[in-house]
Amino acid sequence: MRAILSGLHQKKQKQELELELIDVPGSFDNLRVTFLETTSLTSITMPVTRIIDNNLVRVQMDPAKLQFNAFDQSEFTWQLFLAFDANEEQVILQVESEYLSDRHQLSLTSQFQFNADSAGMATLNIHIRQADDEFTVNAVNLVDNTLQITGYNKINNQKITDQKIILKSRNSDAKLAYPTKKGTLRGLFKVTIPLTDLPQDSIEDLYISYKMGSQPINQRLILARSLEGQTVQAILPGSRMVLIEKRFNNGIVIKEFPAPSLGEKIAAVPGKTHAVVDLGRTVQDKVNLRRMRFLFKSGHRPYDQTTIVFESFGGRQVSDSPYAIYRLFKELYPGFNFVWSIDRSLKKFCKQNNIPFVVRRTSKWVRTLEKATYWISNARFPSWVRKPNYVTYIQTWHGTPLKKLGLDIENVSMPGTTTAKYHANFVKEANRWDALVSPNDYSTRIFRSAFGFNNQILKVGYPRNDELLNSSTDDIQRLKAEMGIPLDKKVVLYAPTYRDNQFAEKGKYTFELPFSLDDFKKQFGEDTVLILRMHYLIANALDISNYTDFVYDFSSYPNISDLYLVSDMLITDYSSVFFDYAYLKRPILFYPYDYHLYKDELRGFYLDYEKDLPGDIANNEKELLAGIKKNLQQPDMSDDDRFMKFYKRFCAIDDGLSSLKIVNYVVHQIEKNG
């Protein structure tokens, strides 16, 4: 027998779930549905209230009862199980799902949604502590020279009244207000705004006002989904253009500006030429790949002299733990042969710094890899790179895992692969590693499960963090002077993660800082500066030209450890940088402004994000600024019990000698192999 969630019906303040039963046994009784919360393991059982026929049943539930204050949770994921008695036995079935609901607002600060997990089983997701200044709409489009918005006119079946959509100009205090009308479907409103009402060269943020009972409410409009499928561009009479954009916080922005002239359109033609060039490069890369595969299959013998190949982030950098190991090797054992595997763009850097290199995907690169005796890398080599049996491959990896990795990712949605293929390739690659460096017991357990790794783990800490433990106050002052950072000011480092959904179209990435630089400068600008460390794909999209007196963009700076050292506190979100920063025992503030979206749509976490972090969580800009003020007044976290509990779990084994331990490991292997 199977039970499938097939529908959801609103019954006043409650919801009625519809379950389709397949392959029903002859008779059964005591039919009920049990909800199991996956984090707290709390269970709630509800009786089936209606049996439509032998194959369709309904059960009433009150989502408000499926959230609680215990365990300090704000996210609840409930699995559904159908239980009944048949032939004097109790039968329990996990409920599958053919129904994916929209977001249902329970209150101003909570909402729920039915989904299906990667195995197709039904889940009920409830979010509480949602920002009370947000109102989610279903759609926003530019149609027939109008802006059309559709959304719900009820909250948990309670009608809201006097709805008005408000456009607030960023250029002035001007506001435009438009009452809503009944939508095409029951429960929906619709508003149509003439685009000719928009001021020229304006940027408008969208808000909504309404009454809930007698309470007046004002909120900003958000669209939780992407803009894909919406019509977001319109040309107006008089060569004007209107564009819909989404902000970092899902807020909706309407921009009005002059349409491109004919000359500007012609100037854009070279972009198409670039596309042709890119196509040519793609064809060339495919031909080169065949040649690389053939060269790797050719017979090679190792060099007579011990040769160690280093690579960092697929050749894009000379950095991280491989670089820390390389520097110590050069100091202690200069008689070995060292070669860096690099992207062609790093040739100038390597020449300027006397770093021996070979350019990836060349014949010399293949020959060097195949004739070397040791590979040291912090990321994966391509699967078609052949590893000879005389090569010892040491994988340093590149961070303590917060987000799920490898086999622990239940549903892989990357183009060109499937979940099964991705898992298989990950295990195959991981077990080419002869030794894997781990910073703590927590990571060791995850590496074993996520990588399917069965070889040697070197739990010695990350070599890249040796610098954090060995640098003096004088070293830090020298770094600040070299980087042009004022010696007499406090330094805040902002290093967020890169989001997979943060792009406009393929190859064109967008980013807007999720806080106001004007507000930051007003509150902290006299004695504090801000360092930005963004992902390289979005760093070029930042415009800080008006803030160069107190904002420093070090997104392209090669050694992030230097940025840790010169800063007095760290602000991050889901990036694993805080595991390394904790070595300094300086304050860390978490600013996950899109936590609900990121947790649901992107990869999950190993830690409980709301309980296990070594610092406070700021949910909005007001809390962020208050958190910065608090943390700058507490530069040393050694007396903070929560912080030190985290430190002992993740940082305690590292004594500042990780590089030496890896060097000694390699030298021991060399001596052992004669």
C-alpha positions in Angstrom: 0.0 0.0 0.0 1.1 3.6 -0.7 -0.1 6.9 0.6 0.4 10.1 -1.5 -0.2 13.7 -0.5 -2.4 14.9 -3.4 -3.9 18.2 -2.2 -4.5 20.9 0.5 -7.8 22.6 1.3 -8.3 25.6 3.5 -10.9 25.2 6.2 -11.2 28.4 8.2 -8.0 28.6 10.3 -7.0 25.0 9.6 -5.7 23.1 6.6 -7.2 19.8 5.3 -4.7 17.4 3.8 -5.9 15.1 1.1 -4.2 11.7 0.8 -4.6 9.2 -2.0 -4.3 5.6 -1.0 -3.0 3.0 -3.5 -3.2 -0.8 -3.2 -5.5 -0.6 -0.2 -5.9 -3.8 1.9 -9.3 -5.3 2.3 -10.1 -3.7 5.7 -8.4 -1.3 8.1 -9.3 0.9 11.0 -7.8 3.5 13.5 -6.5 5.5 10.6 -4.2 8.4 11.6 -1.4 10.6 10.4 1.8 11.2 12.4 4.0 14.2 11.9 7.7 13.7 12.8 9.9 16.8 13.1 13.4 15.9 11.8 15.5 18.1 14.1 13.8 17.7 17.5 12.3 14.3 16.7 9.0 15.6 18.1 5.9 13.7 16.9 2.3 14.7 16.7 -0.5 12.3 15.7 -3.8 13.4 14.2 -6.8 11.2 13.4 -8.2 11.0 9.9 -11.3 13.1 10.0 -12.9 12.2 6.6 -12.9 9.1 4.4 -14.1 10.2 1.0 -13.9 6.6 -0.4 -11.7 3.7 0.0 -8.9 5.5 -1.9 -9.2 9.1 -0.7 -9.0 10.4 2.9 -8.6 13.8 4.5 -7.1 14.9 7.8 -7.4 18.3 9.4 -4.3 19.9 10.8 -3.5 23.2 12.5 -0.1 24.4 11.4 0.1 26.7 14.4 0.4 23.6 16.6 3.3 22.3 14.5 5.6 25.1 15.8 6.9 25.5 19.3 9.3 27.5 21.4 11.3 24.6 22.8 14.8 23.8 21.5 15.0 27.4 20.3 14.0 26.4 16.8 12.8 28.8 14.1 12.7 26.1 11.3 10.6 23.0 11.4 10.7 20.2 8.9 7.9 17.6 9.4 7.8 14.2 7.7 4.3 12.6 7.3 3.4 9.0 8.1 0.1 7.3 7.7 -0.7 4.6 10.3 -3.5 2.1 10.6 -4.4 -1.2 12.0 -5.0 -4.2 9.7 -5.3 -7.9 10.5 -4.3 -7.2 14.2 -1.1 -5.5 13.0 -0.1 -1.8 13.1 1.1 -0.6 9.6 3.1 2.6 9.2 3.7 4.2 5.7 5.8 7.3 4.9 3.6 9.6 2.9 4.8 10.4 -0.7 4.1 13.7 -2.4 2.5 14.7 -5.7 1.6 18.1 -4.3 3.9 21.1 -3.8 2.2 24.1 -2.2 2.8 27.7 -2.5 3.9 29.6 0.7 1.0 30.0 3.1 1.3 32.9 5.5 0.2 31.9 9.1 0.9 35.3 10.7 3.1 38.4 10.0 6.1 36.4 11.1 5.5 32.8 10.2 4.6 30.8 7.1 4.5 27.2 5.9 4.9 25.2 2.7 4.6 21.6 1.6 7.5 20.2 -0.4 8.9 16.9 -1.5 12.4 15.7 -0.4 14.9 14.2 -2.8 13.2 10.8 -2.4 9.8 12.1 -3.3 8.5 12.0 0.3 6.2 14.7 1.6 7.6 17.3 4.0 5.9 20.3 5.7 8.3 23.2 6.2 7.4 25.9 8.7 9.4 29.1 9.2 8.8 31.3 12.2 10.7 34.5 13.2 10.2 35.7 9.7 10.9 39.4 9.2 7.7 41.3 10.0 8.4 44.0 7.3 8.0 41.6 4.3 5.0 40.8 2.2 5.4 38.0 -0.4 3.7 38.4 -3.7 3.1 35.7 -6.4 4.1 37.6 -9.5 5.3 40.9 -10.8 5.3 41.7 -14.6 5.6 44.4 -17.1 2.6 44.0 -19.5 1.1 46.4 -22.0 3.0 49.4 -20.6 1.8 48.6 -17.1 3.3 47.1 -14.0 1.1 44.2 -12.8 1.4 42.6 -9.4 -0.5 39.6 -8.0 -0.6 38.4 -4.4 -2.8 36.9 -1.7 -5.5 39.0 0.0 -5.7 36.7 3.0 -3.4 35.7 5.8 -4.3 32.2 7.2 -7.8 32.7 5.7 -8.2 36.0 7.5 -9.1 38.7 4.9 -6.9 41.8 4.8 -8.4 45.1 3.7 -7.5 48.5 2.3 -4.6 47.1 0.4 -2.5 49.6 -1.5 0.7 49.1 -3.5 3.1 52.0 -2.9 6.1 53.0 -5.0 8.7 54.9 -3.0 11.3 56.9 -5.0 14.9 56.6 -4.0 15.7 60.0 -5.6 13.1 61.9 -3.5 10.4 61.4 -0.9 7.8 61.0 -3.5 5.3 58.2 -3.2 2.7 56.7 -5.6 -0.2 54.6 -4.2 -2.5 52.3 -6.0 -5.4 50.3 -4.5 -5.7 46.6 -5.3 -8.6 44.9 -7.0 -9.9 41.4 -6.8 -7.7 38.9 -8.7 -8.5 36.4 -11.3 -8.7 33.6 -8.7 -10.4 33.7 -5.3 -8.0 34.7 -2.5 -5.8 36.8 -4.9 -5.5 40.5 -5.5 -4.2 42.3 -8.6 -3.0 45.8 -9.1 -2.2 47.5 -12.5 0.1 50.5 -12.5 0.6 52.6 -15.6 4.3 52.8 -16.4 3.8 56.4 -17.7 3.3 57.4 -14.0 6.9 56.6 -13.2 9.2 59.7 -13.0 12.0 59.8 -15.5 15.4 58.4 -14.4 14.0 57.0 -11.2 14.4 54.0 -9.0 11.3 52.9 -7.1 11.1 50.4 -4.3 7.7 48.6 -3.9 5.8 48.5 -0.6 2.3 47.5 0.5 -0.1 48.9 3.1 -3.2 47.2 4.5 -5.3 46.5 7.5 -5.4 43.2 9.4 -8.5 43.7 11.5 -8.1 47.2 12.8 -4.3 47.1 12.8 -2.5 49.1 10.0 0.4 47.3 8.4 3.2 48.6 6.2 5.6 46.2 4.5 8.0 46.0 1.6 7.1 43.7 -1.3 9.3 40.7 -1.9 9.3 37.9 -4.4 10.8 34.8 -2.9 11.3 33.1 -6.2 13.6 34.1 -9.0 12.4 36.5 -11.7 12.5 33.7 -14.2 9.2 33.5 -16.1 8.3 37.1 -15.3 8.3 39.8 -17.9 10.8 42.2 -16.5 11.6 44.7 -19.4 9.5 47.2 -21.3 10.1 49.9 -23.8 7.9 53.0 -23.3 7.0 55.7 -25.9 9.7 58.4 -26.1 12.6 55.9 -26.0 12.2 55.2 -22.3 12.9 51.8 -20.7 11.6 50.2 -17.5 13.2 47.3 -15.8 12.3 45.1 -12.8 15.1 43.9 -10.6 15.4 42.0 -7.4 17.6 43.2 -4.5 19.7 41.0 -2.2 16.8 40.7 0.2 14.3 39.7 -2.5 12.9 43.2 -2.5 11.5 44.4 -5.8 13.0 47.5 -7.6 11.5 49.3 -10.6 14.0 51.3 -12.7 13.1 53.9 -15.3 15.9 55.2 -17.7 16.5 56.1 -21.3 16.5 53.2 -23.7 19.7 52.4 -25.5 20.4 54.5 -28.6 21.2 53.0 -32.0 24.8 53.9 -31.4 24.8 52.1 -28.1 23.2 49.0 -29.7 25.9 49.0 -32.4 28.6 49.4 -29.7 27.2 46.3 -28.0 27.8 44.2 -31.2 31.4 43.3 -30.1 29.8 41.3 -27.4 28.5 38.9 -30.0 32.0 38.7 -31.5 33.2 37.6 -28.0 30.6 35.0 -28.1 32.0 33.6 -31.4 35.5 33.7 -29.9 34.2 31.9 -26.8 32.7 29.2 -29.1 36.0 28.8 -30.9 37.7 28.4 -27.5 35.2 25.8 -26.5 35.9 23.8 -29.6 39.7 24.2 -29.1 39.3 23.1 -25.5 37.6 19.9 -26.6 40.3 19.1 -29.1 42.9 19.9 -26.4 41.1 17.6 -24.0 41.4 14.6 -26.4 45.1 15.4 -26.7 45.6 15.6 -22.9 43.9 12.2 -22.4 46.2 10.7 -25.0 49.3 12.2 -23.4 48.3 10.9 -20.0 48.0 7.4 -21.4 51.6 7.6 -22.7 54.2 5.7 -20.6 56.2 7.9 -18.2 58.9 7.3 -15.6 59.4 9.4 -12.5 62.1 12.0 -12.4 65.4 10.9 -10.7 65.1 13.9 -8.3 62.2 14.1 -5.9 59.6 16.3 -7.5 56.6 17.8 -5.8 53.7 19.4 -7.7 51.6 22.0 -5.9 48.2 23.2 -7.0 45.6 25.5 -5.4 42.0 25.8 -6.4 42.5 24.2 -9.8 45.5 26.4 -10.7 43.6 29.7 -10.2 45.8 30.7 -7.2 49.2 30.2 -5.5 47.7 30.2 -2.0 46.1 28.3 0.9 47.6 25.3 2.6 49.6 24.1 -0.5 51.4 27.4 -0.5 52.2 27.3 3.3 53.7 23.8 2.8 55.6 24.9 -0.3 57.2 27.8 1.6 58.4 25.6 4.5 59.6 22.9 2.0 61.7 25.5 0.2 63.2 26.7 3.5 64.0 23.2 4.9 64.6 21.1 1.8 65.7 23.3 -1.1 67.3 20.4 -2.8 63.9 18.9 -3.9 62.3 20.0 -7.2 59.1 22.1 -6.7 56.7 23.0 -9.4 53.4 24.9 -9.3 50.5 23.9 -11.6 48.9 27.2 -12.6 46.4 28.8 -14.9 48.1 30.8 -17.7 46.9 34.1 -16.1 49.3 33.5 -13.1 52.5 33.3 -15.2 53.4 36.9 -14.5 52.8 36.5 -10.8 55.0 33.4 -10.6 57.8 35.0 -12.6 57.8 38.1 -10.4 58.0 36.0 -7.2 60.5 33.4 -8.5 57.9 30.6 -8.2 58.7 27.6 -10.6 55.5 26.7 -12.6 54.0 24.8 -15.4 50.8 25.9 -17.2 47.9 23.6 -16.9 46.6 21.6 -19.9 49.9 21.8 -21.8 52.1 18.9 -22.9 54.8 20.0 -20.3 52.1 20.0 -17.6 51.1 16.4 -18.4 54.8 15.3 -18.4 55.5 17.1 -15.1 52.4 15.6 -13.3 53.2 12.1 -14.6 56.9 12.2 -13.7 56.5 13.8 -10.3 56.5 11.7 -7.2 54.2 13.9 -5.0 51.1 16.0 -5.7 49.8 18.4 -3.0 46.5 20.1 -3.8 43.5 21.6 -2.0 41.0 20.7 -4.6 40.3 18.0 -7.1 42.3 17.3 -10.3 40.2 16.6 -13.4 38.9 13.0 -13.5 40.8 12.3 -16.7 44.2 13.1 -15.1 45.9 9.7 -14.6 47.6 9.2 -11.3 50.7 6.8 -11.6 51.1 4.3 -8.9 54.4 5.8 -7.8 52.7 9.2 -7.0 51.7 10.1 -3.5 48.7 12.4 -3.6 48.2 14.6 -0.5 44.9 16.4 -0.4 44.8 19.4 2.0 41.2 20.3 1.2 40.2 24.0 1.8 38.0 24.4 4.8 36.1 22.9 7.7 32.7 21.9 6.2 29.6 23.8 7.1 27.6 23.2 4.0 27.1 19.6 2.9 29.6 17.9 0.6 29.9 15.0 -1.8 27.7 12.0 -0.9 25.9 14.0 1.8 24.3 16.2 -0.9 21.0 14.4 -1.5 20.0 16.1 -4.7 22.7 17.4 -7.1 21.3 19.9 -9.6 24.5 20.9 -11.4 24.2 20.9 -15.2 25.8 18.0 -17.1 25.5 15.4 -14.3 23.1 13.4 -12.2 23.1 12.8 -8.4 24.3 9.2 -9.0 27.1 10.3 -11.4 28.3 13.1 -9.1 28.4 10.8 -6.1 30.3 8.1 -8.0 32.8 10.6 -9.5 33.4 12.1 -6.0 34.2 8.8 -4.4 36.4 7.7 -7.3 38.4 11.0 -7.1 38.6 11.0 -3.3 40.1 7.5 -3.2 42.9 8.6 -5.4 44.1 10.6 -2.4 46.7 8.8 -0.4 46.4 11.2 2.5 43.8 13.8 3.4 44.5 16.6 5.9 41.9 17.2 8.5 41.6 20.1 11.1 39.5 18.4 13.7 37.5 15.3 14.7 34.3 16.9 13.3 35.8 17.2 9.8 37.4 13.7 9.9 33.9 12.2 10.4 32.4 14.2 7.6 35.3 13.5 5.2 34.9 9.8 5.8 31.2 9.9 5.0 30.9 12.7 2.4 33.9 11.5 0.3 33.6 7.8 0.9 37.3 8.1 1.9 39.1 5.0 3.1 42.7 6.0 3.0 44.9 7.9 5.5 43.7 11.0 7.3 46.3 13.4 8.8 44.5 15.2 11.6 47.1 17.9 12.0 45.1 21.1 11.3 45.3 23.2 8.2 48.8 24.5 7.2 47.3 27.8 6.0 46.4 28.6 9.6 50.0 28.4 10.9 50.3 32.1 10.0 47.4 33.0 12.3 49.1 31.3 15.3 52.6 32.5 14.6 52.2 36.2 13.7 53.1 38.9 16.2 51.7 42.4 16.7 54.6 43.8 14.8 53.8 41.4 11.9 50.2 42.7 11.8 51.3 46.3 11.8 53.6 45.6 9.0 50.8 43.9 7.0 48.5 46.9 7.6 51.1 49.3 6.3 51.8 47.2 3.2 48.0 47.0 2.5 47.4 50.7 3.0 45.1 50.3 6.0 45.3 53.0 8.6 47.2 51.9 11.6 45.1 53.9 14.1 41.6 52.5 13.0 39.7 49.4 13.8 39.1 47.0 10.9 35.8 45.1 10.1 36.2 42.2 7.6 33.1 41.3 5.6 33.5 37.9 3.9 30.2 36.4 2.7 29.7 33.1 0.8 29.1 33.0 -2.9 25.5 32.2 -3.7 24.7 29.9 -6.7 21.5 31.9 -7.3 23.3 35.3 -7.5 23.5 35.9 -11.2 21.5 37.7 -13.9 22.3 35.3 -16.7 25.1 32.9 -17.6 28.4 34.6 -17.2 26.9 37.8 -15.9 26.9 37.9 -12.1 25.4 40.6 -9.9 25.8 41.7 -6.4 24.5 44.4 -4.1 25.9 44.8 -0.5 23.1 43.7 1.9 23.6 46.8 4.1 24.0 50.5 3.6 27.5 51.8 3.4 26.2 55.2 4.2 24.7 53.9 7.5 28.0 52.1 8.3 30.0 55.2 7.6 27.7 57.4 9.7 28.0 55.1 12.7 31.6 53.8 12.5 33.4 55.8 9.8 35.5 58.0 12.1 37.5 55.3 13.7 36.7 52.1 11.7 37.3 50.9 8.2 35.6 48.1 6.2 37.4 45.4 4.3 35.4 43.5 1.6 36.4 39.9 0.6 33.8 38.9 -2.1 33.8 35.9 -4.4 35.8 36.6 -7.6 32.7 36.2 -9.8 30.9 39.1 -8.2 33.8 41.3 -7.0 33.9 43.2 -10.3 30.2 44.0 -9.9 30.7 46.1 -6.8 30.8 49.8 -7.1 32.5 51.4 -4.0 33.9 54.4 -5.8 32.1 56.8 -3.5 33.4 55.1 -0.3 37.2 54.7 -0.9 38.0 56.7 2.2 36.8 53.9 4.5 36.0 50.8 2.3 38.8 48.6 0.9 38.0 45.8 -1.6 40.5 43.0 -1.1 38.5 40.4 -3.0 41.5 39.6 -5.3 44.1 39.6 -2.5 45.8 36.2 -2.7 46.2 35.4 1.0 43.0 35.6 3.1 44.9 34.9 6.3 46.4 38.3 6.0 42.9 39.8 6.0 42.1 37.8 9.1 45.2 39.1 10.9 44.6 42.8 10.2 40.9 42.8 11.1 39.3 43.2 14.6 36.1 41.3 13.8 34.6 39.2 11.1 31.1 39.4 9.5 30.1 36.4 7.4 27.0 34.3 6.7 27.4 30.7 5.5 31.0 30.8 4.5 33.3 28.4 6.4 35.8 31.3 6.9 34.7 31.6 10.5 36.2 28.2 11.4 39.7 29.6 10.5 39.0 33.1 11.9 38.1 31.6 15.3 41.8 30.7 15.8 42.4 34.4 16.5 39.8 34.4 19.3 38.3 37.6 17.9 34.6 38.4 17.6 32.5 36.9 14.8 29.1 38.2 13.7 26.8 36.3 11.4 24.6 38.1 8.9 22.4 35.5 7.1 20.0 38.0 5.5 18.5 35.4 3.2 18.7 32.4 5.7 15.3 30.9 4.9 15.9 31.0 1.1 19.4 29.8 1.3 18.6 26.9 3.7 15.7 25.7 1.6 17.0 26.2 -1.9 20.7 25.6 -1.6 22.7 23.0 0.2 22.0 22.1 3.8 24.2 22.5 6.8 26.1 20.0 9.0 25.8 22.3 12.1 22.7 23.6 13.7 23.1 27.1 12.3 21.1 28.7 15.1 22.8 27.0 18.0 26.3 25.9 17.2 27.9 29.2 15.9 30.6 31.1 17.9 28.8 34.4 17.6 25.5 36.3 17.5 23.2 36.2 14.5 22.0 39.5 12.9 18.8 39.0 10.9 18.5 42.5 9.5 20.5 45.6 9.0 19.5 47.2 12.3 20.7 44.1 14.2 23.9 44.1 12.1 24.9 47.6 13.0 24.1 46.9 16.7 26.2 43.7 16.5 29.2 45.5 15.0 29.1 48.1 17.8 28.9 45.4 20.5 31.7 43.3 19.0 34.1 46.1 18.5 33.9 46.7 22.2 34.9 43.1 22.9 38.1 42.4 20.9 39.1 39.2 22.8 36.7 36.3 23.1 38.8 34.2 25.4 36.4 34.7 28.3 33.2 34.0 26.3 32.0 30.5 27.2 30.1 29.9 24.0 33.0 31.0 21.8 35.5 28.9 23.7 33.3 25.8 23.5 33.4 26.3 19.7 37.2 26.9 19.8 37.9 23.7 21.7 35.8 21.7 19.3 37.2 23.0 16.1 40.6 24.8 16.7 42.3 23.2 19.7 44.4 20.6 18.0 46.3 23.2 15.8 49.5 24.2 17.4 50.9 26.4 14.6 53.1 23.5 13.3 50.7 21.9 10.7 53.0 22.8 7.8 55.9 21.1 9.5 53.9 18.0 10.2 53.0 17.7 6.5 56.6 18.3 5.4 57.8 15.7 7.9 55.2 13.2 6.6 56.4 13.7 3.0 60.1 13.4 4.0 59.3 10.2 5.9 57.7 8.8 2.8 60.7 9.7 0.7 63.1 8.1 3.2 60.9 5.0 3.5 60.8 4.5 -0.3 64.5 4.9 -0.5 
